[in-house]
Amino acid sequence: MSCDLLGLATKGVAGLQPYHAGKPIEELQRELGLDEIIKLASNENPLGPSQIVLDAIASTKDLSRYPDGNGFSLKKVLADKHNVEPDKITLGNGSNDVLEMVARAFVTSEHQVIYSQHSFAVYPIVTQAVGAEHVVVPANDWGHDLPAMQDAITDKTRLIFIANPNNPTGTWLNSSDLRNMLENVPDHVIVLLDEAYFEYAISEENYPDGSLWLNDFKNLIITRTFSKAYGLAGLRIGYALSHPDIANLLNRVRQPFNNNSLALIAAETALQDVQYIERSVEVNQSGMKQLVLAFDDMGLEFIPSKGNFICVDFEQPADDIYQALLKRGIIVRPIANYGMPNHLRISIGMESENSRFINELAKILSK
């Protein structure tokens, strides 16, 4: 009996390629039998979770009960933090989950979705999954070309993805340029402003806090995450801020109990640890300077970044360098799938991890 299962799938899903995450440490250990491995591939916080978060998780005893499906306590803390009403908040299993909710709630095969070249891989995935038309706007100096994105809007456009800072390039948009675009986007278009790396960029002069614009633009959605600066990537929790009507619609497609009890407690506790966030930003800024100086010394071009990562250009296909680093127990991120085959993306690690990467890279390039 033969069965064409691929043929049974929807057209959008059948044409998809799965998302490829950064190589896990355990996988490299199995492949090469290495004991000392550092991972600078997935933009994780090298500090690990804060101690008060670990204590809060450890004190959680009753896991036989379902979590609070509405996330009441976490929403209350987030509402206080952003000075918004709780009905403007949607919780996600990571902010990725929210991206998918938005596509499911607002986009069909009759619509277009606009996003930039070299932007987050999940944008084309969720667009393809709902069968919508991709409108990929060429990047401007590796970043978003906002005037060109605005010009690309048609009557069929339903959603625009904008990442600020952008992953994987680390480029960012200033307040005046971004607000000018939002003021000229028609009402039938939802704009999702992805601020996954907000905490690392907010100290930059003229970097916008999109959450302050919610009352001005009813079609604006802001997404944030606990996976980066808060060090909770393994618990998968993020959120969106939006007009209450948008949040209402997103909650209609949100999976029941999409946030587990430990994630809810961890996120609520993490928001209280201001010193941890300050330390995370300090480590990132110091590590960024460390890598930038090293790249300058090696004569390597790189893209200035406001995230917790940086892309370096080897002016040739970078896969051989990536593989050579793997053999030395260092995992970075190749980004040929983002249309950047000559670049590697390096997540900022602790000083010792950055030093080891720099030393091993110098040895590889000297051969």
Buried (B, 14 or more C-beta within 10 A) or exposed (E): EEEEEEEEEEEBEEEBEEEEEBBBBEEBBEEEEBEEBBBBBBBBBBBEBBEBBEEBBEEEEEEEEEBBBEBEEBBEBBBEEBEBEBBBBBBBBBBBBBBBBBBBBBBEEEBBBBBBBBBBBBBBBBBBBBBBBEBBBEBBEBBBBBBBBBEBBEEEBBBBBBBBBBBBBBBBBBBEEBBEBBEEBEEEBBBBBBBBBBBBBBEEEEBBEBBEBBEEBEBBBBBBBBBBBBBBBEBBBBBBBBBBEBBEBBBEEBEEEBBBBBBBBBBBBBBEBEEBBEBBBEBBBEBBEBBBEBBEEEEBEBBBBBBBBBBBBBEEEBBEBBEBBBEBBBBBBBBBEBEBBBBBBBBBBBEEBBBBBBEBBEEBEEE
